[in-house]
Amino acid sequence: MGQLNTTVAAVTQRIVERSRGLRADYLAQVRQDRQDRPSRGKLSCGNLAHGFAACGAADKDSLKLMQSANIGIVTAYNDMLSAHQPYAAYPDLIKQALREMGCTAQVAGGVPAMCDGVTQGQAGMELSLLSRDLIAQCTAVALSHQMFDGVLALGICDKIVPGLLMGVLGFGYLPVLFVPAGPMPSGLPNKEKQRIRQLYAEGKVGRDELLQAEADSYHSPGTCTFYGTANSNQVVLEAMGLQLPSSSFVNPDSPLRARLTRETSHQVGRITALGSDYRPVGEIVDERAMVNATVALLATGGSTNHTMHLVAIARAAGIIMNWTDLADLSSVVPLLAKVYPNGQADVNHFHAAGGTAVLFRQLLAGGLMYGDARTAWGKNFADFTQEAHMDMAGDGVQWRDSPLASLDKSVLASLDAPFADEGGLRLLQGNLGRSVMKVSAVGAEHWVVEAPAVVLDDQDQLAGLFESGQLHRDCVVVVRFQGPQALGMPELHKLTPFLSSLQDQGFQVALVTDGRMSGASGKVPAAIHLVPEAMTGGLLAKLRDGDLLRVDAAAGELQFLGDLHELHGRAAAPRPNAGQRGCGRELFRVNRLATSTAEQGASFLYGDA
């Protein structure tokens, strides 16, 4: 491991100092909860009988002895999500693996799991980000029976992993491991999929061709293979030491996949408080773990959704992070991965090139990660440079050191020849507020756009303007009233094909919004997550068509270039669609109103962050 980078050390210390009181309170609560929890031996006979009534005889006998671990499974299984469909068989596999150790497991509960790919551009997308905190609450309900000595969390996709992690951190005295299911095999090349989408937006191919391209891309059980939020989640979990090393991107039908699930089950049984290697999740997720997760995300050009998720996860562990922390880390963390939308490879290619183990080896050598950070497996994070392979002599997993360097440097680079000198996350700030931009997929010639505004209150308005030719010019498209308190912050990917087409035609275009674009943020410069949002008094609500705006990723600026005094004096535009009814949206009104800003994690659980 190399000497720790001075910026990484300084940012970490800044987070420690800022969080000192809150983190101390959190750890004190973790200790108190462990002391106060009703162990199974202290439960009344009626409580305990209810808790194991559905178990088989052998498991009942084990639970009655009180001396072996009982592991709670919290699952996000449903068979509509390709990423989560494989989880159907996991509880039985986990239970059998734990019986081999003399332990037991029970499905503690399920959490909702929605797919942004299905709801994209639809009313249901407005529930997506809000579902993260609901998942955290459902996780807490599942674990509230206090029958468990550890937790296995079954979740992969966008809001599900952050929600599960926030939930288990509310039970910080329990050891926790996440259990991935892996990505689907590679389908239609990403470049071809992108080409068909853009041709459809231009009216040059029909719906049949578009649907076939999409079906050829998303074609089987497993996670989508592009590097969006779901796969960013997997890298983040490994970087935090909460998932077995190199386990994220093993395909669902691989024999190694089942063995890794078995090994994960054994490991959580080893690290409960009943043994001598107790590793509670609330202690593992500390400031070093959060910095490691951020560095891994930046080095791979990961999802911009994590500019909110990392903040919210940290807050659940009593740690306060902000976008300045993320931007400062991005300035010293090189971009080492080119995975779509930052390149044409997918996560299967990334894994074959060496994957997370080689990535972490590079970052540790450069002093950009904490090798001494605590983890739920291995001695510490330095051991996460190992990779799993089949034990041909038995039915388990063997571990070996990863290659010293990437096996495909077009996908996974080295520190001495990175794809870019920085991680690609920029903080943009100015008289309109603070926002973030992912520039790792944006050509440097598009980093600065100064053009008149085209102001929209609904993303669906863009298609008509594009088709009528009104957008065929340099412009900054402003899409407002999309923030957490307005609409729950839906993703705005319906905009991407139109804006990409304009850029390809030679126009300078950019997007400014209080909504989000997520891990599929692409080649068009997009200042997203703008705070304050239009709904809560942000100047975005006062912009008009034709206002001159400057979006400058090079200088980190987002500016209204007109008379600022005159802008402040304008009346704010009325919020559209104030009813927010249909598709269950009315049920989440109280959640939206209680949600914090995007920079505070867009959380209705931690609005005081």
N, C-alpha and C positions, 0 to 999 in steps of 0.2 A: 504494500500500500504506500502511496506517495504521501508527502507532507500535506496536511489539510490546507486547501485553498483559503486565502485570507478573507475573501468575500463570503464564502460559504460559512466560515467561522464567525464572521461579523454578523451575518444575517441570523444565524442560529442564536448567537448571544442576544441579539436584539429581540428575538421572539421569546427567549427565556426571560429576559427582564420584563418585557411587556406582559407576560403571562404569569409572573411569579405568584401573585396572590390567588388568581383563579385556579392555576394548576395545583397549588397547595391545598386549596379547598376540595378540588376534585379527588386528589389522592387520599385526603382524609376521609372523604365519603366512601371511597373504595374500601379502605380499611374498616370503616364502621359497618358497611354493608356486609363484608365478609364475617365480621364478628356477630352481627345481629341476625344473619340469615338463619332460618329454621332448618338445620341439617335434618336429613331424613331420620336420623336416630331420635330427633326431638319432635318430629311430627306426631300428631295424634294418630292412633290406629286407624281412625276413620279417614284422616287426610291421606295416609299412606296407602290404604286399601283402594281409595279412589284413584290414586296416582298410578297404581300398577294393575288395576283390575283387568285391563285388556291384554296384559302380557302373557306369554306362555309360561308354563310351570317352571322351567329352568331359570328364566329371567326373573320370575317372582322370587325364587329362592335366593338368587344373587342379590336382588334389591333388599331382601329382608336381612341379609348379613351386614349391610351398611359399610362393608370394608372395601368394596370395589366401586369403581367409578361408573356413574350413569351419565351418559352424554346426551345432551339435547340437540336434536336436528331441527334447524329452522330452514325451511325450504321455500324457494320461489318457483317450484315446479308448476308449469302448465304445458299443455301440448300444442298450443298455438305458437309460442315462441320457439323458433328453431334452436336457439341457444339453450333453452331450458327443458326442451322435450326429453333429452337423455336422462334427466334427473328422476324420471319415473322409477327406475330400477335401483337408484342409489340407496334409499333407506334400508332395503334388505341386504345389500352388499355391506353397508356400514355396520349394521347390527351383527352380521356374521363375523366381520373382522374384529369387532370389539369382544364378541364371545370368545374368540381365540385367545384373548388376554384375560378372560375371566371378568370382563366388564359388560355393561349393557348400554343400549341406546334406545331412545324413544323420539318419535317425531313430535317435537314440542309445539309446532304450529307452522302455518303457512303464511306467506306475505304476498300481496298483489305484485304482479309483474306485467307491466305493459310495454309495448314495443313502439318506439318512436317511428320506426319504419312503416308500421301499419297506419299510425295516426297522423303521419306527416301531412300537413296542410289541411287537416280536418279538425272539427271541434274538439275531439278527444285529446288532441295534442296539448290543449290548455290545461289538462290534468297531469301532464307528464312530470314536470318538475315538482309539482305539489305532491306527487306520489312518493317522492323520496322520504319526506318527513313522516308521511303516513306509514311507510314501510318500517321506519325506525320505531314508531309507536306499536305497530303490530309485532315487531320483534320483542319489544318489552313485554307485551301481553303474553307472548308465547313463553317467555322465560320467567314470568311472574309466579309460576307454580313452584319455583325454587326446589325442584326435584333433581337438579342437575349439578354435575361437577365440572363440566366443560361443554363447549358448544362447537358443532360443525355447521357452518353456514353455507347453504347451497344457493349461490346466485352469481350471475355474470354481468348482466346488461346494465344499461345506462344509469338509471337512478337506483337500481336494486342493490348493487354492491355498496355504494355510499350509505343508503338507508339501513342496510343490515349492519354495517360497521358502526354507524351512529347509534343504532339500537343496542348492540352488544356492549358498546362503551358505557352504556347505562348500567351494565352489570360487569364493571371493570375488574372484579375479583375473579371472574371465570376465565380460564384459558380458552382461546378461540383459534380455530383454523378454518380457512375458506377452502371449498372443494370445487374446483373448476370442472367443466365438462368438455372444453376444447372447441376449436373452430371447425367449421365444415371444410372439406377439401376445396382446393381452388377451383373456381368456375370460370365464367367468361372473364377475360382479362379486363382489368379496371379501365384501361385506356379506351377499350372498345365500348364498354358500358357508358363511360362519360361521353363518347362521341355520339352514341345513339340518343342519349338524353338531350344533348344539345340540338341534334337534328330534329328531334320531335318538337322542341321549343320553337324552332324556326319554321315548323310546318312542313318539313321535307321528308319525314317518314310518319307513318300512322301509328295508331295505338297498338295494333297487332305486333308490329316490329318492336315497339317499346316494351310491351309486356313480355315478349319472348326474351329480349335482352335481360330484363330484370329477373325473369325466372331462371335463366341460365347463370345468373350471378348468385342468386339466393336459392339454392337448389336442394338442400338436404339438411338433416339435423346438424346442429352445431352453430357456433357464433358466426356472424357475418365476418368475412375475412379482411375487410378494409380496416384501417387503423382509426376507428372512431372511439366513442366513449367506452363501449363494452370492452374492447381489447386494451384500451388505456387503463381501465380498471384492473385488468390482470397484471399489467406491469407495475402499477401502483401497489397492489397487494403483495407481490413478490418483494418489491423494494422496501416495504414495511415489515417484511419477515412474517407475514400472516398466511402465506401460501407456500407450499413446497417449492424449492428452487427448480426452475426450468419446467414446471408442470403446467403452465398456462396454455401452451399452444400445441398440446398433443391431441390429435383428432379423436372424436368420440368413439370410433370403432376400432381404435388401436388397442392391442392387448396391453400395452403399457398404461393406457388410461385407467383401466380397472385396477391395475396393480398400484398406481399412484393413489387412487381413492382408498384402497386398503391400507397403504402406508400412512396416509393422512389420518385415518381412523386410529391406527395404532399410536401415532404420535400424540394425538390429543389425549389418549388414555394414559400416556407416560407423564404428562406435564400438569396433571391436576394437583390440587392441594393434598390429596391422599398419598402422594409419593414424595420423593426427595428432590424433584426437579420442577417445582411449581413455577409457572410462568403466566401470571394474570395479564389479560389483554390491556388493562388500564395502565400497566407499567411499561409494556412493550411499546404502545403508541405514545411516545414522548416527542420532544422537540427534534431529536435526531432522526427519529423515524419519519416525521413529517417533512423534514428537509430532504432525506433520502428519497421519499416518494416524489417530491417536487422535482428534484434533480433528474430522476429517471423519466418523469413525464416530459420534461423539457428536452432532454437528450434524444428523445424519440419523436419529438414533434407531436405530442399527444393532444388530447381533446381539450378545447377551451372550456368545456363544461366543468373541468376540474378547477378552473379559477374560482368557481363557487363551491364545488364539492370538497376540495381540500380545506377551504376555510371552515366549512360546516363540520367536517370530520374533526378537525383540530379543536374547534369549539366544544364538541362533545367530550373531548378529553381534557378540557380546561386549558386549552392553548389558543392564543389569539394570533392569527396570521392575517395579512392583507396583501393587496396587489403589488404594493411596493416591494414586499419581500420576494414575491414571485418574479417580478421584473428584474430585480437586482441579481437574483440567482440566474435568470435567463441570460444576463449579460456576460456571464463567465462559463456557462455550461455549453459546450459545443453540440451541434446537431450531428448525431452519429447514426441515425436511421433514416432511410428513405422508403417509407411504406405509404401506400395510397391513403389520403390524397396528396401526401408530400412527395410521392414517387409512384412508380407503376407496380412495384412488388406488393404482395399481401403478407399477412402475418405468418402464413405457412413458409413463405420464402425467408422471412426474417428468422423464424425458428431454425430453419435448415442452415442458415448462415452462421448460427451460433447462439442466436436468441438472447434472452435476458442474461444468461450466465456470462457470455462474452461481453455484453454491454456493461454489466456490473464490474467485470474485471477491468475494463478500460477506465471506467469512472473512478474506481477505487485507486487505480494506479496514478490517476491524475489528481488525487486528493480532493475529489468532488463529492464523495460519499463517506459516511461514517461506518467503517468496518467493525467498530466495537459496539454498534447499536444492538440492543437486545432483540431476539427473534423467538418465534415459536418452534423453530427447528434449528439444529446445529448449535455450535458454540455461540456464534454471534453472526452479524451480517456478512463478515468476511467469508463465511462458508457458503454463501449464496452464489459463488462462482463455480459451484459444482453443477453437474447435470445428471439426470436420471437415465438409466438404461435397464434393459431387461436382465434379470438374473436367470441365466439359462439353466443353472443347476437347480433352481427352486422356483417358487411361485412369488418371489418378492421383487424388490427393486435394489439395484446397486448404484452407487454414486461414484463419479469420477470427475477429475478436474476438467473444466471446459477447455477447448482450444485456447491458445494464448492470443490468437487473432481471428478475425472474421474469416469465414470460408467463402464469402461473396461480398467483396468490398463495394459493389454497386448497390447493396442493400444495407449493409452494416459496416460502418467505417471505423477508422482508428483515431485516436487522439491526435496523432501527428498529421493526419490527412482527413479532417472532418468534412462533412458536406457544407457546414457553415460554422463560423466561429462562435455563434451564440445559439441558444435554444429556440429562438424564433417567436417568443412571446413578448409583445411590446405593450407597455402602459402608455396610453395616449391621454393627455389631459390638457385642459385649456378652459376657455370661458363657457363652454357647453357642459363641462363636467369631466368625469374620469371614465375611461373605457379601456378595453383590452383588444388587441389585434394579434392574430396568429399569422406571422409573415413567412413561415417556413415553406409554404407552397406558393407564395406571391413573388413574382419576379421583381427584382430591385427597381426596374424601370416603372413599376406601378406603385411604389411605396409613397409617392407624394402626388396627391390629386387636389387641385384647386379648381372648383367649378361651381356653377349655380345648383342650388338645391331643387330636388323634386320631392315634395313632401306628401307622404301617404299615411293614412291612419289604419290601413288594412293591406296586408300583403297581397290580397287578391286583386287589388287595383293595378298592380304592375303589369299583368298580362295584357290588359286592354291598351295601356299606354305603349307597350312594346309593339303590339300588333298594328297599332295606328301609325307607327313611325315617330311618335312624339319623343321617344328616348334616344333617337339616333343622333346623339351629340354628347359632348363631355357633360357629365352631371354627377352630383352626389345624391344618391337616393336615400332619403330619410324615411324610415318606417318607425313610427312612434306608437305609444300606447300599447306596447307589447311587453312591458316590464312585469315583475313579480306581482305587484299589487293590482295592475290593470287586467292582465289576461293570464297570469300565472307563468308568463315568460315562455311561450311556445317557440319551437325552432322554426326558422324561416327559410328552409331549403328550397321552397318553391321559387324563390327569387334567383337562385344560383344559375340555372341554365340561361335565363334572360340576360343577366348581368355578364355572364361569361361570353355570351354571343356578342354583346356590345363591345366588350374588351377586345375580342378577337377581330372585330371590324375596325379596330384602330382608335376607338374612343377611350378617353380617360374616364373611368367610372369608379365609384367607391360606394360603400354602404355605411350608413350610420344608423344605429338602432339601439333601443333599450331592450330589445329581444335578444335571442341567442341563435347561434349557428352550429354549435357543437363540434364534435370531432371530425366532421366531414367538411369543415371550413376549407375553402379551396383557393383558387388562384386570384379571386377578386379581393382587393383590400376591403376589410370589413371591420369598422370600429363598433364593437358589440358590447352588450351588458352595460350600456351607458347609465351612470348614476350622476345626479338624481334622475329617476325616470320621469317621463312626461306626466304620469298619473299623480306624482307627489310634488309637483311644482317645478320640475326641471325645465330649463329653457327650451328643450326640444319641443315643448307644447306651444311655443311662441314663434317657431320658425314658419316661414312662408315660401312658396315656390319662388325661385329666383334669388333668394338670399345666397350670398357668396360664402362658401365654406372651404376650409383647408383641412385635409386629412393627411397628416405627415408622419408616417411611421419612422422615418429616418430621425427626425428630431423629437418624436414622441409628443406631437401636438395635435389637438383637435380644436379648431377655432372657427367662430363666426367672425367674418371679416368686415361686417358693416358697422353701423353706429350702435354700440352696445347699450347706450342710454336709451335710444329709441326702442331697441329690442326688449329691454326690461319693461318699458312702458306699454307694450302691446298686451292685449287681452289674450289669455291662453285659449287655445282651441278647445271646444267641448269634447269630452271623452266620448268616443263612439261606442255603440253596442253596450250601453250601460246596463241593459237587462241581465246579460250573462246567464241566460237560461238555455236549457237543452243539453243533451248528452251528459247529464249529471252535474253540469257546471255550477248550478245553483247550490248544490250541496257543499261546495268548497268556498263559498263566499267568505266565511269567517276565517278560513285559512289564508286566502289571498290578502285580506285586510291586515292580518297579523304578520305577514311575511317581511323579513328584513330586506335591506338592499342587496343587490347582487354582490357587492364587495364584502358584505357581511355574511355571505353564504346563501342568500335567498331562502332563509329558513324561517318557518313559523314556530319552530321549537326554540330557536335562539335569536329572537328579535332584539335582544339586548346586547348582541355580540359587538 
